[in-house]
Amino acid sequence: MAMMRKLFPVCGAPNNGPAGVPAILFSNTVSNAPASLCAIEFGLRGPNVTFNQREASSLSALAFSVGAIRQGRTTAMVTGGADSVEETFFKVHDRFRALSPVRGARGPEAARPFDRDRKGFVLGEGGVVMVLEELDSARARGAEIHAEIAGYGSSLNAYRMTDPPPDGGGAVIAMTRALRDSGFVAEDVDYVVAHGTGTPAGDASETTAIKRALGEHAQRIVVTSPKSMTGHTTCAAGALNLLAALGAIRDGVVSPTINLDNRDPELDLDFVANEARAMPVNVAMTNAFAFGGTNGAMVVCRPELRDAA
């Protein structure tokens, strides 16, 4: 946090109209400011690209980095996403009733993905950053390798700006493309880290999408939503989901979907309710679905799977 305060000094509200706006406000609020300021801080001189796709932003950034490494344009990339909540951002979401209405003492129970009583999401804030590296380069420097990013798929719903289509829409396309790109098939997937915001329409649409993309195998996998514990970190959400998948692969423990007390009979997958579960995870899929209809899905696997193939 100290570093973030250094990179993004607080700019007070102007008191003298346009003349009171500090010049630094522009350079620190353009969309590529976080990536550029971090690159300046650490002397990173490789490709520097910022994605502004709301909830799909950080997963798209990770996919871009994978592509750059695959194409030989770089050997490593520092990639992720971050977001924060300010008053206008909060009020806009509240006005179109995307936020959970639970307040006060029951606040910790407000995020209820896949629960029958879900009414919206809880905004969170934070950042997730990872080092992606070409395999031989990572091995040569003795890096600890947590997983391999095996495939990525993206799509657009072309439906509505805020609501996902009931049939799963473009999310099915993104998940199917990610599987195809990875070389795995549906039966290889152990775990799906869901977008899982806790909105009535969103969770229903995603459940349908998972079942359509993975077929009968969807009934044999586990699905969880980190947003039940962290809130919705918007632009960082895709990278946060990938982090949950990496932890499950590394530790053999799947994080739970908390506050899942009343099962929705129409959402019939194994959402790992309330308690973490120890289980081997070899292949995981992560989802990130954004306002505007942008969808991203990524497949990651245990690194030694490729050596064994």
Buried (B, 14 or more C-beta within 10 A) or exposed (E): EEEEEEBBEEEEEEEEEEEEEEEEEEEBEEEEBBBBBBBEEEEBEEEEEBBEBBBBBBBBBBBBBBEBBEEEEBBBBBBBBBBBBEEEBEEEBEEEEBBBEBEEEEEEBBBBBBBBBBBBBBBBBBBBBBEBBBBEEBEEEEEEBBBBBBBBBBBBBEBEEBBBBEEBBBBBBBBBBBBEBBEBEBEBBBBBBBBBBBBEBBBBBBBBBBBBBBEEBBEEBBBBBBBBBBBBBBBBBBBBBBBBBBBBBBEEBBBBBBBBEEEBEEBEBBBBBEEBBEEEBBBBBBBBBBBBBBBBBBBBBBBEBEEEE
